[in-house]
Every structure is written in structure tokens, then in C-alpha cells.
Amino acid sequence: MPSGRMRADASCEHCGGPFQPTRPWSRFCSPECRKAAYRERRRQEAVERLEARVRAAMGRIEERVRAVVREELEAALDDSGGE
Ligand SMILES: [Zn+2]
């Protein structure tokens, strides 16, 4: 087996295609795949940031709703108590 120093069996992390790494840390078969993977990761990160913001907003809304319900409940109980 004379395939000594170059590993040709790496597979691209983006398209999954086989390629010969030019560096030990090469992860993609082409600059196109590298860019595409970078864009994909940026997109994913943006989605995660948005989801975190939505979750935080939902939490605040939930707190607000609980506070309103509590106030309404207390007001209703005060009314029916009738001093
Ligand atoms: Zn690729």
C-alpha cells in the first residue's frame, strides 16, 4: 500500500464527499463547501439566538399573565367578600 502520507479517505463535513485533505485539519472538499458550511452555521446560530430571545420573551409574558391572573383573582375575591 504506497498511499503513505496523504489520506484520501476524508469526507467533507458539508457534502459528505470524499476528498484528499491538504491540511491535517481540513474538513471540507472545496472552498465552496467551506463557505456553505460557514453560512449554514451562521444561519443556525442566528436561529438559536432568535429562539433564545423568543423563549425569554415568552417567559416574561408568562410572568405578566400570572401577575394579571393573580390581581384579577384577588379583585374578584375582594368583590365577593363584601365588607
Ligand atoms: Zn464538500
PDB file of the backbone (N, CA, C, O) and the ligand in Angstrom, with CONECT records:
HET     ZN  A 101       1
ATOM      1  N   MET A   1       0.842  -1.213   0.000  1.00  0.00           N
ATOM      2  CA  MET A   1       0.000   0.000   0.000  1.00  0.00           C
ATOM      3  C   MET A   1       0.873   1.258   0.000  1.00  0.00           C
ATOM      4  O   MET A   1       1.302   1.698   1.067  1.00  0.00           O
ATOM      5  N   PRO A   2       1.141   1.837  -1.147  1.00  0.00           N
ATOM      6  CA  PRO A   2       2.033   3.008  -1.186  1.00  0.00           C
ATOM      7  C   PRO A   2       1.331   4.341  -0.908  1.00  0.00           C
ATOM      8  O   PRO A   2       1.901   5.402  -1.165  1.00  0.00           O
ATOM      9  N   SER A   3       0.112   4.298  -0.389  1.00  0.00           N
ATOM     10  CA  SER A   3      -0.584   5.559  -0.100  1.00  0.00           C
ATOM     11  C   SER A   3      -0.132   6.077   1.263  1.00  0.00           C
ATOM     12  O   SER A   3      -0.890   6.064   2.233  1.00  0.00           O
ATOM     13  N   GLY A   4       1.083   6.520   1.312  1.00  0.00           N
ATOM     14  CA  GLY A   4       1.751   6.818   2.568  1.00  0.00           C
ATOM     15  C   GLY A   4       1.284   8.017   3.344  1.00  0.00           C
ATOM     16  O   GLY A   4       0.597   7.844   4.350  1.00  0.00           O
ATOM     17  N   ARG A   5       1.618   9.236   2.935  1.00  0.00           N
ATOM     18  CA  ARG A   5       1.441  10.371   3.832  1.00  0.00           C
ATOM     19  C   ARG A   5       0.121  11.108   3.637  1.00  0.00           C
ATOM     20  O   ARG A   5      -0.332  11.817   4.536  1.00  0.00           O
ATOM     21  N   MET A   6      -0.500  10.944   2.465  1.00  0.00           N
ATOM     22  CA  MET A   6      -1.764  11.636   2.228  1.00  0.00           C
ATOM     23  C   MET A   6      -2.940  10.693   2.478  1.00  0.00           C
ATOM     24  O   MET A   6      -2.989   9.593   1.928  1.00  0.00           O
ATOM     25  N   ARG A   7      -3.870  11.124   3.296  1.00  0.00           N
ATOM     26  CA  ARG A   7      -5.089  10.345   3.474  1.00  0.00           C
ATOM     27  C   ARG A   7      -6.122  10.837   2.470  1.00  0.00           C
ATOM     28  O   ARG A   7      -6.457  12.021   2.459  1.00  0.00           O
ATOM     29  N   ALA A   8      -6.624   9.952   1.636  1.00  0.00           N
ATOM     30  CA  ALA A   8      -7.610  10.353   0.646  1.00  0.00           C
ATOM     31  C   ALA A   8      -9.005   9.969   1.092  1.00  0.00           C
ATOM     32  O   ALA A   8      -9.967  10.103   0.336  1.00  0.00           O
ATOM     33  N   ASP A   9      -9.114   9.492   2.325  1.00  0.00           N
ATOM     34  CA  ASP A   9     -10.387   8.928   2.752  1.00  0.00           C
ATOM     35  C   ASP A   9     -11.162   9.885   3.660  1.00  0.00           C
ATOM     36  O   ASP A   9     -12.113   9.473   4.325  1.00  0.00           O
ATOM     37  N   ALA A  10     -10.764  11.147   3.691  1.00  0.00           N
ATOM     38  CA  ALA A  10     -11.542  12.096   4.481  1.00  0.00           C
ATOM     39  C   ALA A  10     -12.843  12.388   3.752  1.00  0.00           C
ATOM     40  O   ALA A  10     -12.894  12.372   2.522  1.00  0.00           O
ATOM     41  N   SER A  11     -13.895  12.653   4.518  1.00  0.00           N
ATOM     42  CA  SER A  11     -15.138  13.034   3.850  1.00  0.00           C
ATOM     43  C   SER A  11     -15.518  14.447   4.282  1.00  0.00           C
ATOM     44  O   SER A  11     -15.390  14.828   5.446  1.00  0.00           O
ATOM     45  N   CYS A  12     -15.984  15.197   3.309  1.00  0.00           N
ATOM     46  CA  CYS A  12     -16.330  16.594   3.503  1.00  0.00           C
ATOM     47  C   CYS A  12     -17.457  16.726   4.546  1.00  0.00           C
ATOM     48  O   CYS A  12     -18.454  16.008   4.479  1.00  0.00           O
ATOM     49  N   GLU A  13     -17.291  17.630   5.489  1.00  0.00           N
ATOM     50  CA  GLU A  13     -18.306  17.797   6.528  1.00  0.00           C
ATOM     51  C   GLU A  13     -19.574  18.450   5.997  1.00  0.00           C
ATOM     52  O   GLU A  13     -20.618  18.422   6.649  1.00  0.00           O
ATOM     53  N   HIS A  14     -19.475  19.035   4.811  1.00  0.00           N
ATOM     54  CA  HIS A  14     -20.676  19.677   4.256  1.00  0.00           C
ATOM     55  C   HIS A  14     -21.426  18.760   3.310  1.00  0.00           C
ATOM     56  O   HIS A  14     -22.605  18.474   3.518  1.00  0.00           O
ATOM     57  N   CYS A  15     -20.733  18.289   2.251  1.00  0.00           N
ATOM     58  CA  CYS A  15     -21.428  17.477   1.249  1.00  0.00           C
ATOM     59  C   CYS A  15     -21.210  15.989   1.472  1.00  0.00           C
ATOM     60  O   CYS A  15     -21.875  15.163   0.846  1.00  0.00           O
ATOM     61  N   GLY A  16     -20.275  15.639   2.367  1.00  0.00           N
ATOM     62  CA  GLY A  16     -20.038  14.227   2.657  1.00  0.00           C
ATOM     63  C   GLY A  16     -19.174  13.535   1.624  1.00  0.00           C
ATOM     64  O   GLY A  16     -18.869  12.351   1.766  1.00  0.00           O
ATOM     65  N   GLY A  17     -18.778  14.246   0.595  1.00  0.00           N
ATOM     66  CA  GLY A  17     -17.975  13.644  -0.463  1.00  0.00           C
ATOM     67  C   GLY A  17     -16.547  13.389  -0.010  1.00  0.00           C
ATOM     68  O   GLY A  17     -16.027  14.096   0.853  1.00  0.00           O
ATOM     69  N   PRO A  18     -15.915  12.376  -0.592  1.00  0.00           N
ATOM     70  CA  PRO A  18     -14.526  12.081  -0.244  1.00  0.00           C
ATOM     71  C   PRO A  18     -13.583  13.124  -0.831  1.00  0.00           C
ATOM     72  O   PRO A  18     -13.829  13.639  -1.922  1.00  0.00           O
ATOM     73  N   PHE A  19     -12.529  13.430  -0.128  1.00  0.00           N
ATOM     74  CA  PHE A  19     -11.537  14.354  -0.674  1.00  0.00           C
ATOM     75  C   PHE A  19     -10.195  14.083  -0.011  1.00  0.00           C
ATOM     76  O   PHE A  19     -10.105  13.397   1.007  1.00  0.00           O
ATOM     77  N   GLN A  20      -9.148  14.648  -0.624  1.00  0.00           N
ATOM     78  CA  GLN A  20      -7.815  14.491  -0.088  1.00  0.00           C
ATOM     79  C   GLN A  20      -7.467  15.745   0.708  1.00  0.00           C
ATOM     80  O   GLN A  20      -7.309  16.815   0.120  1.00  0.00           O
ATOM     81  N   PRO A  21      -7.348  15.643   1.996  1.00  0.00           N
ATOM     82  CA  PRO A  21      -7.082  16.833   2.813  1.00  0.00           C
ATOM     83  C   PRO A  21      -5.731  17.441   2.480  1.00  0.00           C
ATOM     84  O   PRO A  21      -4.729  16.733   2.381  1.00  0.00           O
ATOM     85  N   THR A  22      -5.710  18.740   2.310  1.00  0.00           N
ATOM     86  CA  THR A  22      -4.445  19.425   2.068  1.00  0.00           C
ATOM     87  C   THR A  22      -3.760  19.779   3.379  1.00  0.00           C
ATOM     88  O   THR A  22      -2.551  20.003   3.424  1.00  0.00           O
ATOM     89  N   ARG A  23      -4.559  19.827   4.454  1.00  0.00           N
ATOM     90  CA  ARG A  23      -4.034  20.066   5.790  1.00  0.00           C
ATOM     91  C   ARG A  23      -4.614  19.003   6.719  1.00  0.00           C
ATOM     92  O   ARG A  23      -5.685  18.463   6.444  1.00  0.00           O
ATOM     93  N   PRO A  24      -3.921  18.698   7.810  1.00  0.00           N
ATOM     94  CA  PRO A  24      -4.481  17.695   8.732  1.00  0.00           C
ATOM     95  C   PRO A  24      -5.846  18.106   9.272  1.00  0.00           C
ATOM     96  O   PRO A  24      -6.655  17.248   9.624  1.00  0.00           O
ATOM     97  N   TRP A  25      -6.106  19.395   9.341  1.00  0.00           N
ATOM     98  CA  TRP A  25      -7.358  19.873   9.919  1.00  0.00           C
ATOM     99  C   TRP A  25      -8.399  20.207   8.844  1.00  0.00           C
ATOM    100  O   TRP A  25      -9.455  20.759   9.151  1.00  0.00           O
ATOM    101  N   SER A  26      -8.096  19.869   7.583  1.00  0.00           N
ATOM    102  CA  SER A  26      -9.068  20.129   6.518  1.00  0.00           C
ATOM    103  C   SER A  26     -10.369  19.384   6.777  1.00  0.00           C
ATOM    104  O   SER A  26     -10.366  18.199   7.110  1.00  0.00           O
ATOM    105  N   ARG A  27     -11.463  20.083   6.621  1.00  0.00           N
ATOM    106  CA  ARG A  27     -12.755  19.444   6.899  1.00  0.00           C
ATOM    107  C   ARG A  27     -13.688  19.462   5.698  1.00  0.00           C
ATOM    108  O   ARG A  27     -14.724  18.797   5.685  1.00  0.00           O
ATOM    109  N   PHE A  28     -13.297  20.245   4.680  1.00  0.00           N
ATOM    110  CA  PHE A  28     -14.203  20.386   3.531  1.00  0.00           C
ATOM    111  C   PHE A  28     -13.456  20.102   2.238  1.00  0.00           C
ATOM    112  O   PHE A  28     -12.243  20.289   2.148  1.00  0.00           O
ATOM    113  N   CYS A  29     -14.207  19.645   1.233  1.00  0.00           N
ATOM    114  CA  CYS A  29     -13.595  19.245  -0.031  1.00  0.00           C
ATOM    115  C   CYS A  29     -13.239  20.443  -0.895  1.00  0.00           C
ATOM    116  O   CYS A  29     -12.382  20.344  -1.773  1.00  0.00           O
ATOM    117  N   SER A  30     -13.893  21.582  -0.652  1.00  0.00           N
ATOM    118  CA  SER A  30     -13.679  22.735  -1.519  1.00  0.00           C
ATOM    119  C   SER A  30     -14.003  24.022  -0.768  1.00  0.00           C
ATOM    120  O   SER A  30     -14.705  23.998   0.243  1.00  0.00           O
ATOM    121  N   PRO A  31     -13.488  25.145  -1.267  1.00  0.00           N
ATOM    122  CA  PRO A  31     -13.839  26.436  -0.646  1.00  0.00           C
ATOM    123  C   PRO A  31     -15.348  26.670  -0.656  1.00  0.00           C
ATOM    124  O   PRO A  31     -15.898  27.279   0.261  1.00  0.00           O
ATOM    125  N   GLU A  32     -16.013  26.176  -1.711  1.00  0.00           N
ATOM    126  CA  GLU A  32     -17.467  26.340  -1.803  1.00  0.00           C
ATOM    127  C   GLU A  32     -18.147  25.654  -0.611  1.00  0.00           C
ATOM    128  O   GLU A  32     -19.032  26.225   0.027  1.00  0.00           O
ATOM    129  N   CYS A  33     -17.719  24.426  -0.327  1.00  0.00           N
ATOM    130  CA  CYS A  33     -18.314  23.691   0.781  1.00  0.00           C
ATOM    131  C   CYS A  33     -17.967  24.365   2.112  1.00  0.00           C
ATOM    132  O   CYS A  33     -18.801  24.420   3.016  1.00  0.00           O
ATOM    133  N   ARG A  34     -16.756  24.871   2.231  1.00  0.00           N
ATOM    134  CA  ARG A  34     -16.351  25.549   3.454  1.00  0.00           C
ATOM    135  C   ARG A  34     -17.242  26.775   3.686  1.00  0.00           C
ATOM    136  O   ARG A  34     -17.737  27.010   4.788  1.00  0.00           O
ATOM    137  N   LYS A  35     -17.429  27.551   2.602  1.00  0.00           N
ATOM    138  CA  LYS A  35     -18.277  28.749   2.700  1.00  0.00           C
ATOM    139  C   LYS A  35     -19.720  28.377   2.992  1.00  0.00           C
ATOM    140  O   LYS A  35     -20.381  29.005   3.818  1.00  0.00           O
ATOM    141  N   ALA A  36     -20.197  27.354   2.308  1.00  0.00           N
ATOM    142  CA  ALA A  36     -21.584  26.924   2.505  1.00  0.00           C
ATOM    143  C   ALA A  36     -21.788  26.473   3.948  1.00  0.00           C
ATOM    144  O   ALA A  36     -22.803  26.789   4.567  1.00  0.00           O
ATOM    145  N   ALA A  37     -20.806  25.726   4.482  1.00  0.00           N
ATOM    146  CA  ALA A  37     -20.917  25.247   5.858  1.00  0.00           C
ATOM    147  C   ALA A  37     -20.871  26.424   6.832  1.00  0.00           C
ATOM    148  O   ALA A  37     -21.581  26.440   7.837  1.00  0.00           O
ATOM    149  N   TYR A  38     -20.026  27.409   6.519  1.00  0.00           N
ATOM    150  CA  TYR A  38     -19.930  28.592   7.361  1.00  0.00           C
ATOM    151  C   TYR A  38     -21.252  29.349   7.371  1.00  0.00           C
ATOM    152  O   TYR A  38     -21.737  29.763   8.424  1.00  0.00           O
ATOM    153  N   ARG A  39     -21.832  29.525   6.176  1.00  0.00           N
ATOM    154  CA  ARG A  39     -23.134  30.203   6.088  1.00  0.00           C
ATOM    155  C   ARG A  39     -24.194  29.434   6.864  1.00  0.00           C
ATOM    156  O   ARG A  39     -25.010  30.014   7.579  1.00  0.00           O
ATOM    157  N   GLU A  40     -24.160  28.117   6.707  1.00  0.00           N
ATOM    158  CA  GLU A  40     -25.136  27.269   7.385  1.00  0.00           C
ATOM    159  C   GLU A  40     -25.006  27.420   8.904  1.00  0.00           C
ATOM    160  O   GLU A  40     -26.003  27.497   9.623  1.00  0.00           O
ATOM    161  N   ARG A  41     -23.743  27.462   9.380  1.00  0.00           N
ATOM    162  CA  ARG A  41     -23.521  27.583  10.820  1.00  0.00           C
ATOM    163  C   ARG A  41     -23.973  28.957  11.324  1.00  0.00           C
ATOM    164  O   ARG A  41     -24.581  29.072  12.388  1.00  0.00           O
ATOM    165  N   ARG A  42     -23.664  29.997  10.536  1.00  0.00           N
ATOM    166  CA  ARG A  42     -24.105  31.354  10.905  1.00  0.00           C
ATOM    167  C   ARG A  42     -25.626  31.403  10.988  1.00  0.00           C
ATOM    168  O   ARG A  42     -26.194  31.998  11.904  1.00  0.00           O
ATOM    169  N   ARG A  43     -26.278  30.764  10.009  1.00  0.00           N
ATOM    170  CA  ARG A  43     -27.726  30.733   9.969  1.00  0.00           C
ATOM    171  C   ARG A  43     -28.260  30.023  11.220  1.00  0.00           C
ATOM    172  O   ARG A  43     -29.188  30.492  11.878  1.00  0.00           O
ATOM    173  N   GLN A  44     -27.636  28.875  11.522  1.00  0.00           N
ATOM    174  CA  GLN A  44     -28.053  28.098  12.681  1.00  0.00           C
ATOM    175  C   GLN A  44     -27.892  28.910  13.964  1.00  0.00           C
ATOM    176  O   GLN A  44     -28.757  28.883  14.840  1.00  0.00           O
ATOM    177  N   GLU A  45     -26.778  29.630  14.064  1.00  0.00           N
ATOM    178  CA  GLU A  45     -26.533  30.449  15.254  1.00  0.00           C
ATOM    179  C   GLU A  45     -27.569  31.562  15.366  1.00  0.00           C
ATOM    180  O   GLU A  45     -28.045  31.877  16.456  1.00  0.00           O
ATOM    181  N   ALA A  46     -27.911  32.153  14.220  1.00  0.00           N
ATOM    182  CA  ALA A  46     -28.920  33.214  14.229  1.00  0.00           C
ATOM    183  C   ALA A  46     -30.261  32.655  14.686  1.00  0.00           C
ATOM    184  O   ALA A  46     -30.975  33.292  15.460  1.00  0.00           O
ATOM    185  N   VAL A  47     -30.599  31.464  14.204  1.00  0.00           N
ATOM    186  CA  VAL A  47     -31.849  30.819  14.611  1.00  0.00           C
ATOM    187  C   VAL A  47     -31.839  30.571  16.113  1.00  0.00           C
ATOM    188  O   VAL A  47     -32.836  30.815  16.792  1.00  0.00           O
ATOM    189  N   GLU A  48     -30.703  30.083  16.637  1.00  0.00           N
ATOM    190  CA  GLU A  48     -30.625  29.794  18.071  1.00  0.00           C
ATOM    191  C   GLU A  48     -30.734  31.066  18.904  1.00  0.00           C
ATOM    192  O   GLU A  48     -31.367  31.075  19.960  1.00  0.00           O
ATOM    193  N   ARG A  49     -30.106  32.149  18.417  1.00  0.00           N
ATOM    194  CA  ARG A  49     -30.212  33.422  19.141  1.00  0.00           C
ATOM    195  C   ARG A  49     -31.658  33.885  19.185  1.00  0.00           C
ATOM    196  O   ARG A  49     -32.155  34.331  20.219  1.00  0.00           O
ATOM    197  N   LEU A  50     -32.329  33.768  18.030  1.00  0.00           N
ATOM    198  CA  LEU A  50     -33.733  34.180  17.962  1.00  0.00           C
ATOM    199  C   LEU A  50     -34.598  33.335  18.879  1.00  0.00           C
ATOM    200  O   LEU A  50     -35.474  33.852  19.574  1.00  0.00           O
ATOM    201  N   GLU A  51     -34.347  32.022  18.876  1.00  0.00           N
ATOM    202  CA  GLU A  51     -35.124  31.125  19.733  1.00  0.00           C
ATOM    203  C   GLU A  51     -34.930  31.479  21.197  1.00  0.00           C
ATOM    204  O   GLU A  51     -35.878  31.446  21.981  1.00  0.00           O
ATOM    205  N   ALA A  52     -33.690  31.821  21.567  1.00  0.00           N
ATOM    206  CA  ALA A  52     -33.416  32.201  22.956  1.00  0.00           C
ATOM    207  C   ALA A  52     -34.181  33.474  23.305  1.00  0.00           C
ATOM    208  O   ALA A  52     -34.736  33.594  24.397  1.00  0.00           O
ATOM    209  N   ARG A  53     -34.207  34.425  22.368  1.00  0.00           N
ATOM    210  CA  ARG A  53     -34.939  35.675  22.620  1.00  0.00           C
ATOM    211  C   ARG A  53     -36.432  35.407  22.751  1.00  0.00           C
ATOM    212  O   ARG A  53     -37.105  35.975  23.611  1.00  0.00           O
ATOM    213  N   VAL A  54     -36.939  34.530  21.882  1.00  0.00           N
ATOM    214  CA  VAL A  54     -38.362  34.196  21.939  1.00  0.00           C
ATOM    215  C   VAL A  54     -38.692  33.528  23.267  1.00  0.00           C
ATOM    216  O   VAL A  54     -39.701  33.849  23.895  1.00  0.00           O
ATOM    217  N   ARG A  55     -37.825  32.582  23.699  1.00  0.00           N
ATOM    218  CA  ARG A  55     -38.055  31.910  24.983  1.00  0.00           C
ATOM    219  C   ARG A  55     -38.054  32.919  26.123  1.00  0.00           C
ATOM    220  O   ARG A  55     -38.893  32.840  27.020  1.00  0.00           O
ATOM    221  N   ALA A  56     -37.119  33.868  26.096  1.00  0.00           N
ATOM    222  CA  ALA A  56     -37.049  34.883  27.150  1.00  0.00           C
ATOM    223  C   ALA A  56     -38.313  35.732  27.136  1.00  0.00           C
ATOM    224  O   ALA A  56     -38.878  36.041  28.185  1.00  0.00           O
ATOM    225  N   ALA A  57     -38.751  36.107  25.932  1.00  0.00           N
ATOM    226  CA  ALA A  57     -39.963  36.916  25.820  1.00  0.00           C
ATOM    227  C   ALA A  57     -41.175  36.139  26.317  1.00  0.00           C
ATOM    228  O   ALA A  57     -42.036  36.694  27.001  1.00  0.00           O
ATOM    229  N   MET A  58     -41.244  34.858  25.975  1.00  0.00           N
ATOM    230  CA  MET A  58     -42.350  34.014  26.437  1.00  0.00           C
ATOM    231  C   MET A  58     -42.362  33.930  27.957  1.00  0.00           C
ATOM    232  O   MET A  58     -43.421  33.957  28.586  1.00  0.00           O
ATOM    233  N   GLY A  59     -41.167  33.826  28.540  1.00  0.00           N
ATOM    234  CA  GLY A  59     -41.070  33.770  29.993  1.00  0.00           C
ATOM    235  C   GLY A  59     -41.610  35.034  30.631  1.00  0.00           C
ATOM    236  O   GLY A  59     -42.324  34.987  31.632  1.00  0.00           O
ATOM    237  N   ARG A  60     -41.255  36.180  30.030  1.00  0.00           N
ATOM    238  CA  ARG A  60     -41.732  37.455  30.565  1.00  0.00           C
ATOM    239  C   ARG A  60     -43.246  37.554  30.426  1.00  0.00           C
ATOM    240  O   ARG A  60     -43.930  38.019  31.338  1.00  0.00           O
ATOM    241  N   ILE A  61     -43.768  37.114  29.282  1.00  0.00           N
ATOM    242  CA  ILE A  61     -45.215  37.157  29.060  1.00  0.00           C
ATOM    243  C   ILE A  61     -45.920  36.273  30.085  1.00  0.00           C
ATOM    244  O   ILE A  61     -46.944  36.655  30.651  1.00  0.00           O
ATOM    245  N   GLU A  62     -45.358  35.084  30.316  1.00  0.00           N
ATOM    246  CA  GLU A  62     -45.955  34.164  31.262  1.00  0.00           C
ATOM    247  C   GLU A  62     -46.012  34.785  32.658  1.00  0.00           C
ATOM    248  O   GLU A  62     -47.029  34.695  33.347  1.00  0.00           O
ATOM    249  N   GLU A  63     -44.917  35.411  33.063  1.00  0.00           N
ATOM    250  CA  GLU A  63     -44.895  36.090  34.366  1.00  0.00           C
ATOM    251  C   GLU A  63     -45.972  37.153  34.443  1.00  0.00           C
ATOM    252  O   GLU A  63     -46.683  37.279  35.440  1.00  0.00           O
ATOM    253  N   ARG A  64     -46.075  37.916  33.361  1.00  0.00           N
ATOM    254  CA  ARG A  64     -47.047  39.010  33.309  1.00  0.00           C
ATOM    255  C   ARG A  64     -48.478  38.456  33.418  1.00  0.00           C
ATOM    256  O   ARG A  64     -49.313  38.986  34.151  1.00  0.00           O
ATOM    257  N   VAL A  65     -48.732  37.376  32.668  1.00  0.00           N
ATOM    258  CA  VAL A  65     -50.058  36.759  32.688  1.00  0.00           C
ATOM    259  C   VAL A  65     -50.377  36.265  34.092  1.00  0.00           C
ATOM    260  O   VAL A  65     -51.483  36.470  34.592  1.00  0.00           O
ATOM    261  N   ARG A  66     -49.397  35.608  34.730  1.00  0.00           N
ATOM    262  CA  ARG A  66     -49.624  35.126  36.095  1.00  0.00           C
ATOM    263  C   ARG A  66     -49.953  36.281  37.022  1.00  0.00           C
ATOM    264  O   ARG A  66     -50.853  36.170  37.854  1.00  0.00           O
ATOM    265  N   ALA A  67     -49.228  37.397  36.888  1.00  0.00           N
ATOM    266  CA  ALA A  67     -49.453  38.560  37.747  1.00  0.00           C
ATOM    267  C   ALA A  67     -50.861  39.100  37.527  1.00  0.00           C
ATOM    268  O   ALA A  67     -51.560  39.427  38.486  1.00  0.00           O
ATOM    269  N   VAL A  68     -51.282  39.197  36.253  1.00  0.00           N
ATOM    270  CA  VAL A  68     -52.616  39.709  35.946  1.00  0.00           C
ATOM    271  C   VAL A  68     -53.680  38.780  36.515  1.00  0.00           C
ATOM    272  O   VAL A  68     -54.653  39.232  37.119  1.00  0.00           O
ATOM    273  N   VAL A  69     -53.488  37.473  36.319  1.00  0.00           N
ATOM    274  CA  VAL A  69     -54.451  36.495  36.840  1.00  0.00           C
ATOM    275  C   VAL A  69     -54.557  36.629  38.353  1.00  0.00           C
ATOM    276  O   VAL A  69     -55.654  36.598  38.911  1.00  0.00           O
ATOM    277  N   ARG A  70     -53.405  36.778  39.016  1.00  0.00           N
ATOM    278  CA  ARG A  70     -53.393  36.906  40.474  1.00  0.00           C
ATOM    279  C   ARG A  70     -54.168  38.164  40.908  1.00  0.00           C
ATOM    280  O   ARG A  70     -54.982  38.128  41.831  1.00  0.00           O
ATOM    281  N   GLU A  71     -53.885  39.272  40.209  1.00  0.00           N
ATOM    282  CA  GLU A  71     -54.582  40.527  40.521  1.00  0.00           C
ATOM    283  C   GLU A  71     -56.084  40.390  40.319  1.00  0.00           C
ATOM    284  O   GLU A  71     -56.877  40.798  41.168  1.00  0.00           O
ATOM    285  N   GLU A  72     -56.466  39.810  39.180  1.00  0.00           N
ATOM    286  CA  GLU A  72     -57.883  39.628  38.859  1.00  0.00           C
ATOM    287  C   GLU A  72     -58.563  38.755  39.915  1.00  0.00           C
ATOM    288  O   GLU A  72     -59.677  39.029  40.363  1.00  0.00           O
ATOM    289  N   LEU A  73     -57.849  37.697  40.289  1.00  0.00           N
ATOM    290  CA  LEU A  73     -58.395  36.760  41.265  1.00  0.00           C
ATOM    291  C   LEU A  73     -58.603  37.456  42.605  1.00  0.00           C
ATOM    292  O   LEU A  73     -59.650  37.314  43.237  1.00  0.00           O
ATOM    293  N   GLU A  74     -57.591  38.209  43.028  1.00  0.00           N
ATOM    294  CA  GLU A  74     -57.695  38.923  44.296  1.00  0.00           C
ATOM    295  C   GLU A  74     -58.824  39.941  44.263  1.00  0.00           C
ATOM    296  O   GLU A  74     -59.575  40.085  45.227  1.00  0.00           O
ATOM    297  N   ALA A  75     -58.936  40.652  43.127  1.00  0.00           N
ATOM    298  CA  ALA A  75     -60.004  41.639  42.981  1.00  0.00           C
ATOM    299  C   ALA A  75     -61.370  40.958  43.058  1.00  0.00           C
ATOM    300  O   ALA A  75     -62.282  41.451  43.722  1.00  0.00           O
ATOM    301  N   ALA A  76     -61.503  39.807  42.364  1.00  0.00           N
ATOM    302  CA  ALA A  76     -62.763  39.064  42.343  1.00  0.00           C
ATOM    303  C   ALA A  76     -63.121  38.588  43.760  1.00  0.00           C
ATOM    304  O   ALA A  76     -64.279  38.660  44.170  1.00  0.00           O
ATOM    305  N   LEU A  77     -62.126  38.105  44.492  1.00  0.00           N
ATOM    306  CA  LEU A  77     -62.365  37.622  45.843  1.00  0.00           C
ATOM    307  C   LEU A  77     -62.750  38.776  46.771  1.00  0.00           C
ATOM    308  O   LEU A  77     -63.607  38.629  47.642  1.00  0.00           O
ATOM    309  N   ASP A  78     -62.096  39.931  46.566  1.00  0.00           N
ATOM    310  CA  ASP A  78     -62.441  41.115  47.372  1.00  0.00           C
ATOM    311  C   ASP A  78     -63.911  41.512  47.147  1.00  0.00           C
ATOM    312  O   ASP A  78     -64.641  41.827  48.086  1.00  0.00           O
ATOM    313  N   ASP A  79     -64.325  41.483  45.835  1.00  0.00           N
ATOM    314  CA  ASP A  79     -65.686  41.872  45.496  1.00  0.00           C
ATOM    315  C   ASP A  79     -66.721  40.967  46.176  1.00  0.00           C
ATOM    316  O   ASP A  79     -67.703  41.445  46.745  1.00  0.00           O
ATOM    317  N   SER A  80     -66.482  39.656  46.107  1.00  0.00           N
ATOM    318  CA  SER A  80     -67.475  38.717  46.624  1.00  0.00           C
ATOM    319  C   SER A  80     -67.456  38.675  48.163  1.00  0.00           C
ATOM    320  O   SER A  80     -68.429  38.266  48.795  1.00  0.00           O
ATOM    321  N   GLY A  81     -66.318  39.111  48.754  1.00  0.00           N
ATOM    322  CA  GLY A  81     -66.214  39.123  50.201  1.00  0.00           C
ATOM    323  C   GLY A  81     -67.215  40.085  50.835  1.00  0.00           C
ATOM    324  O   GLY A  81     -67.865  39.747  51.824  1.00  0.00           O
ATOM    325  N   GLY A  82     -67.337  41.275  50.267  1.00  0.00           N
ATOM    326  CA  GLY A  82     -68.331  42.253  50.656  1.00  0.00           C
ATOM    327  C   GLY A  82     -68.272  42.731  52.088  1.00  0.00           C
ATOM    328  O   GLY A  82     -69.107  42.337  52.902  1.00  0.00           O
ATOM    329  N   GLU A  83     -67.309  43.565  52.416  1.00  0.00           N
ATOM    330  CA  GLU A  83     -67.297  44.154  53.764  1.00  0.00           C
ATOM    331  C   GLU A  83     -68.379  45.242  53.887  1.00  0.00           C
ATOM    332  O   GLU A  83     -68.524  45.851  54.946  1.00  0.00           O
TER     333      GLU A  83
HETATM  334 ZN    ZN A 101     -17.903  19.167   0.058  1.00  0.00          ZN2+
END
